[in-house]
Amino acid sequence: MSLVPHPPNALPEPHAVSRLRTERLARSAKPFLARGGIKGERCAGCRLLPSHCICPWRPVLPTQAGMCLLMADIEPLKPSNTGWLIADVVPDTFAFGWARTEVDPDLLTLLADPQWQPYVVFPGEFVAPERVVQSVQSLGHGQRPLFILLDATWPEARKMFRKSPYLNALPVLSLNPAHVSRYQLRRSRRGDHFCTSEVASLCLELVGETHAARTLQAYLDVYTHHYVQAKHQLPPALEGLEHTALKALCA
């Protein structure tokens, strides 16, 4: 595992969330103006201000598990969206926009692909008990796990879960983390909620991909640090705890 080297002014190849963002922008009737930017100027590779770009610290995380992001309408446009970070570092990440009245045919094809065993990641308290699982099949035995993450606010995620009949036949993975969320950029009213990137880390941990899980969490910490520093017009601490932890994992 290593950090991806990017030459000056070079951008990573567009990934699933990046492509979805481009498609969503093309459908917009007016420009999407994220809060905190200077005249909307942001790095196309990481969505942060160019002075706080994290593209040089993007880690490579080959994993057996895959991630499938079902994204609420404007989530791909938000600089604070952490589904983007998952797609940055987990090669087998897929992203689809969610709509109540239609479903992307490519999503249905993915869910039917025999190489994958999909799991919808959602709190078990809202699901019929017979659908709920708290563990998944071991890696390297048959199908690869595909974690379906509803990337949205909590009210939106509940609506997406209820109104997506193509998910009804799939098992629901209910996570029970022993720690609280460290995510600082958006807060939920529910104390047990985690941001999308944290959920992906928990899923990787669950299937034994501990190093990948910790690296994704460390990358989120670096991203959060840069985001907050940019918001307060302060330089990032490149030798601080966040960067040190990520470098150690990628050594």
C-alpha positions in Angstrom: 0.0 0.0 0.0 1.3 3.4 -0.8 0.4 7.0 -1.6 -0.5 7.8 -5.1 2.1 10.2 -6.6 0.7 13.1 -8.6 2.9 15.4 -10.6 2.3 19.1 -9.9 -1.0 20.3 -11.4 -1.9 16.7 -12.4 -5.3 15.3 -11.3 -6.2 11.7 -10.4 -8.3 9.8 -13.0 -12.0 10.5 -12.5 -13.7 7.9 -10.3 -17.3 6.8 -9.9 -18.3 9.8 -7.6 -16.4 12.2 -9.7 -18.2 11.1 -12.9 -21.6 11.2 -11.1 -20.8 14.8 -10.0 -20.0 15.8 -13.6 -23.3 14.2 -14.8 -25.2 16.0 -12.0 -23.6 19.4 -12.8 -24.6 18.9 -16.5 -28.2 18.6 -15.4 -28.2 21.7 -13.2 -30.1 24.8 -14.2 -27.8 27.0 -12.3 -24.3 26.6 -10.8 -23.9 24.8 -7.5 -22.1 27.2 -5.1 -20.6 25.4 -2.1 -20.1 27.3 1.1 -16.7 28.4 2.1 -15.1 28.7 -1.3 -13.5 31.7 -2.8 -15.5 32.5 -6.0 -16.2 28.7 -6.2 -12.5 27.9 -6.8 -11.8 24.3 -5.8 -9.5 21.5 -6.8 -11.3 19.2 -9.2 -9.5 16.2 -7.7 -10.4 16.6 -4.0 -13.0 19.6 -4.0 -10.9 21.6 -1.5 -9.4 25.0 -2.0 -6.2 24.6 -4.2 -4.1 25.9 -1.3 -5.4 23.0 0.8 -5.4 20.2 -1.9 -5.0 16.6 -0.5 -4.5 14.9 -3.9 -0.8 14.1 -3.1 -1.9 12.2 0.0 -4.4 10.0 -1.7 -3.7 6.4 -0.7 -4.0 3.3 -2.8 -6.2 0.7 -1.1 -6.7 -2.6 -3.0 -9.5 -4.4 -1.3 -11.6 -7.5 -1.9 -14.7 -5.8 -0.7 -16.6 -3.4 -3.0 -18.6 -0.3 -2.2 -21.8 0.8 -3.9 -22.9 4.4 -3.1 -26.5 5.3 -3.6 -26.4 9.1 -3.5 -29.1 11.6 -2.8 -29.5 14.2 -5.5 -27.0 16.9 -4.4 -24.6 14.7 -2.4 -22.1 14.4 -5.2 -21.9 18.2 -5.4 -21.1 18.8 -1.7 -17.4 19.4 -0.8 -18.1 17.8 2.6 -19.4 14.6 1.0 -17.2 11.7 2.2 -18.4 9.1 -0.3 -15.9 10.8 -2.6 -13.1 9.7 -0.3 -14.2 6.1 -0.5 -14.1 6.3 -4.3 -10.7 8.0 -4.1 -9.1 5.0 -2.4 -11.2 1.8 -2.9 -10.9 0.8 -6.5 -14.1 -1.2 -6.7 -16.4 1.7 -5.7 -19.6 2.3 -7.7 -21.8 5.4 -7.5 -25.4 5.9 -8.6 -27.8 8.8 -8.2 -31.0 7.9 -6.4 -34.5 8.8 -7.7 -37.8 7.6 -6.4 -39.4 6.9 -9.8 -36.5 5.3 -11.6 -33.4 3.1 -11.2 -30.2 3.1 -13.1 -30.0 -0.1 -15.2 -26.3 -0.3 -14.4 -27.2 -0.5 -10.7 -29.5 -3.5 -11.3 -26.8 -5.2 -13.4 -24.3 -4.7 -10.6 -26.6 -6.1 -8.0 -27.2 -9.2 -10.2 -23.4 -9.8 -10.9 -22.6 -13.2 -9.5 -19.2 -12.1 -8.3 -20.8 -9.9 -5.6 -22.9 -10.6 -2.5 -24.6 -7.3 -1.8 -25.4 -6.1 1.7 -27.5 -2.9 2.4 -25.9 -1.1 5.3 -28.7 0.3 7.5 -29.7 0.3 11.2 -31.4 -3.0 12.0 -34.0 -1.3 14.3 -35.9 -0.1 11.1 -35.8 -3.5 9.3 -37.7 -6.8 9.6 -35.6 -9.0 11.9 -35.3 -11.8 9.3 -33.4 -9.5 6.9 -30.8 -8.3 9.4 -27.3 -9.7 9.6 -24.4 -8.5 11.7 -21.6 -10.4 10.0 -20.8 -11.3 6.4 -19.1 -14.1 4.6 -15.4 -14.4 4.9 -13.3 -12.9 2.1 -11.8 -15.4 -0.3 -14.7 -17.8 -0.1 -17.1 -17.5 -3.1 -18.6 -14.1 -3.7 -17.1 -10.8 -2.7 -19.0 -8.6 -0.3 -20.5 -5.5 -1.9 -21.6 -2.9 0.7 -24.5 -0.7 -0.4 -24.2 2.7 1.4 -27.1 5.2 1.3 -25.2 8.4 1.0 -27.6 11.1 2.3 -28.9 12.9 5.3 -30.7 10.6 7.8 -34.2 11.6 6.7 -33.2 11.1 3.0 -31.6 7.8 3.8 -34.7 6.5 5.5 -36.8 7.5 2.4 -34.3 5.9 0.0 -34.5 2.7 2.0 -38.3 2.5 2.0 -38.7 3.5 -1.6 -36.1 1.3 -3.3 -37.9 -2.0 -4.0 -34.9 -3.4 -5.8 -33.1 -3.6 -2.4 -35.9 -5.5 -0.7 -34.5 -8.9 -1.3 -31.1 -8.1 0.0 -29.7 -8.8 3.5 -29.3 -5.7 5.7 -26.1 -5.3 7.5 -26.6 -3.6 10.9 -23.4 -2.2 12.4 -22.8 -1.9 16.1 -19.6 0.2 16.5 -18.0 0.4 19.9 -16.9 4.1 19.3 -18.5 7.3 18.4 -18.1 9.3 15.1 -15.0 11.6 14.8 -16.5 13.4 11.7 -16.7 17.1 12.3 -18.0 18.7 9.1 -21.7 17.7 9.3 -23.5 16.5 12.4 -26.5 14.3 12.7 -29.1 14.6 15.4 -28.6 10.9 16.1 -25.5 10.3 18.3 -24.9 6.9 16.7 -24.7 8.1 13.2 -21.4 8.0 11.2 -20.4 9.7 8.0 -20.3 7.6 4.8 -16.5 7.1 4.9 -16.6 6.0 8.5 -19.3 3.4 7.6 -17.1 2.1 4.8 -14.2 1.8 7.2 -16.4 -0.2 9.7 -17.5 -2.5 6.8 -13.8 -3.1 5.8 -13.0 -3.8 9.5 -15.8 -6.3 9.7 -14.5 -8.4 6.8 -10.9 -8.5 8.2 -9.5 -5.7 5.9 -8.2 -3.9 9.0 -5.3 -2.1 7.3 -7.5 -0.7 4.6 -10.1 0.3 7.2 -7.6 2.2 9.3 -6.0 3.9 6.2 -9.4 5.1 5.0 -10.1 6.5 8.4 -6.7 8.2 8.5 -7.4 9.7 5.0 -10.7 11.1 6.3 -8.9 12.7 9.2 -6.4 14.4 6.8 -9.3 15.6 4.6 -11.2 16.9 7.6 -8.1 18.7 8.9 -7.5 20.4 5.5 -11.2 21.3 5.2 -11.3 22.9 8.6 -8.0 24.8 8.1 -9.2 26.2 4.8 -12.5 27.3 6.4 -10.5 29.3 9.0 -8.0 30.5 6.4 -5.1 28.7 8.1 -2.4 26.5 6.5 -2.6 22.7 7.0 -0.2 21.2 9.4 1.6 18.8 7.1 3.6 17.3 10.0 0.7 17.1 12.3 -1.0 14.0 13.8 -3.3 13.4 10.9 -0.6 13.4 8.3 1.8 11.4 10.5 -0.8 8.7 11.0 -1.6 8.4 7.3 2.1 8.2 6.3 2.7 5.5 8.9 -0.1 3.4 7.5 1.1 3.9 3.9 4.8 3.2 4.6 
